């Protein structure tokens, strides 16, 4: 029973984390096109707050995922879980990259176009697709 509660909370925090991972790069798209100081200030604040919230959600999601593994250690031998773990590490890298971009915008050092951020915004969609397939289908 405890396992199912932890699993449900894990899913909730994963959803919250992905909401941030989808929305923050979209803010980058709009921020890259902003030229007025009021807009700049607004985007910097929105990005800072969203990054903090999504970091909290991601941290809790990962902690709950590790708790699930601790409760079911035999899953560690499953190839689908090993591949999922690699994808989650990639997701953490993407998250950290988003944090670096928040800092670049904050410091006025962004040199990328809105078009670049539109492509950057697609990475979490691909990762989510692969992770969900692995978890649901368990193909290996």
C-alpha positions as CSV (number, residue, x, y, z in Angstrom):
1,X,0.0,0.0,0.0
2,X,2.8,2.4,0.9
3,X,4.5,1.6,-2.5
4,X,1.3,2.7,-4.3
5,X,1.1,6.0,-2.4
6,X,4.8,6.8,-3.2
7,X,4.3,5.8,-6.8
8,X,1.2,8.1,-7.1
9,X,3.1,11.0,-5.5
10,X,6.1,10.3,-7.8
11,X,3.8,10.6,-10.9
12,X,2.3,13.9,-9.5
13,X,5.8,15.5,-9.0
14,X,7.0,14.2,-12.4
15,X,4.0,15.9,-14.0
16,X,4.8,19.1,-12.1
17,X,8.5,18.9,-13.1
18,X,7.6,18.4,-16.8
19,X,5.2,21.3,-16.7
20,X,8.1,23.5,-15.8
21,X,10.4,21.9,-18.3
22,X,7.8,22.6,-21.0
23,X,7.0,26.1,-19.9
24,X,10.4,27.6,-19.0
25,X,11.9,27.2,-22.5
26,X,8.7,28.7,-23.9
27,X,9.4,31.7,-21.7
28,X,12.9,31.8,-23.2
29,X,11.4,32.1,-26.7
30,X,9.3,35.1,-25.7
31,X,12.2,36.6,-23.6
32,X,14.6,36.4,-26.5
33,X,12.2,38.6,-28.6
34,X,11.6,41.1,-25.8
35,X,13.2,44.5,-26.2
36,X,11.5,46.7,-23.5
37,X,12.9,46.9,-20.0
38,X,9.5,46.2,-18.4
39,X,9.2,42.9,-20.4
40,X,12.8,42.0,-19.6
41,X,12.2,42.5,-15.9
42,X,9.0,40.5,-16.0
43,X,10.5,37.6,-17.8
44,X,13.5,37.5,-15.5
45,X,11.3,37.2,-12.5
46,X,9.0,34.6,-14.1
47,X,12.0,32.5,-15.1
48,X,13.6,32.7,-11.7
49,X,10.4,31.7,-9.9
50,X,9.5,28.9,-12.3
51,X,13.0,27.5,-12.2
52,X,12.9,27.3,-8.4
53,X,9.5,25.6,-8.4
54,X,10.5,23.1,-11.1
55,X,13.7,22.3,-9.2
56,X,11.7,21.5,-6.1
57,X,9.3,19.3,-8.2
58,X,12.2,17.5,-9.9
59,X,14.0,17.0,-6.6
60,X,10.9,15.4,-5.0
61,X,10.2,13.3,-8.1
62,X,13.7,11.9,-8.1
63,X,13.7,11.3,-4.4
64,X,10.4,9.4,-4.7
65,X,11.7,7.5,-7.6
66,X,14.7,6.4,-5.7
67,X,12.4,5.5,-2.8
68,X,10.4,3.2,-5.1
69,X,13.7,1.5,-6.2
70,X,14.7,1.1,-2.5
71,X,11.4,-0.6,-1.9
72,X,11.7,-2.8,-5.0
73,X,15.5,-3.3,-5.5
74,X,14.9,-6.1,-8.0
75,X,13.8,-3.5,-10.5
76,X,17.5,-2.4,-10.7
77,X,18.2,-5.5,-12.9
78,X,15.5,-4.5,-15.4
79,X,16.9,-3.1,-18.6
80,X,14.0,-0.8,-19.1
81,X,14.7,0.8,-15.7
82,X,18.4,1.2,-16.4
83,X,17.6,2.9,-19.7
84,X,15.0,5.1,-18.0
85,X,17.6,6.1,-15.4
86,X,19.9,7.2,-18.2
87,X,17.1,9.3,-19.7
88,X,16.4,10.8,-16.4
89,X,20.0,11.8,-16.0
90,X,19.7,13.4,-19.5
91,X,16.6,15.2,-18.2
92,X,18.5,16.4,-15.1
93,X,21.2,17.7,-17.5
94,X,18.5,19.6,-19.5
95,X,17.1,21.0,-16.3
96,X,20.6,22.3,-15.3
97,X,21.1,23.7,-18.8
98,X,17.8,25.6,-18.3
99,X,19.1,27.0,-15.1
100,X,22.3,28.2,-16.8
101,X,20.1,29.9,-19.4
102,X,18.0,31.6,-16.7
103,X,21.3,33.0,-15.4
104,X,22.4,34.2,-18.9
105,X,19.1,36.1,-19.3
106,X,19.4,37.5,-15.8
107,X,22.9,38.8,-16.6
108,X,21.9,40.1,-20.0
109,X,24.2,37.6,-21.8
110,X,21.7,35.7,-24.0
111,X,23.0,35.4,-27.5
112,X,20.5,32.8,-28.8
113,X,17.5,33.5,-31.0
114,X,13.8,32.7,-30.3
115,X,14.0,30.2,-33.1
116,X,16.9,28.3,-31.3
117,X,14.8,28.2,-28.1
118,X,11.8,26.8,-30.1
119,X,14.0,23.8,-31.0
120,X,15.5,23.6,-27.5
121,X,11.9,23.4,-26.2
122,X,11.4,20.1,-28.0
123,X,13.9,18.0,-26.0
124,X,11.7,17.3,-22.9
125,X,8.9,16.1,-25.2
126,X,11.2,13.5,-26.7
127,X,12.5,12.5,-23.3
128,X,9.0,12.2,-21.8
129,X,7.8,10.1,-24.8
130,X,10.7,7.7,-24.4
131,X,10.4,7.5,-20.6
132,X,6.7,6.8,-20.6
133,X,7.1,4.1,-23.3
134,X,9.8,2.4,-21.2
135,X,7.7,2.6,-18.0
136,X,4.4,1.4,-19.5
137,X,5.6,-1.1,-22.1
138,X,8.8,-2.3,-20.4
139,X,10.1,-3.5,-23.8
140,X,13.2,-5.4,-22.6
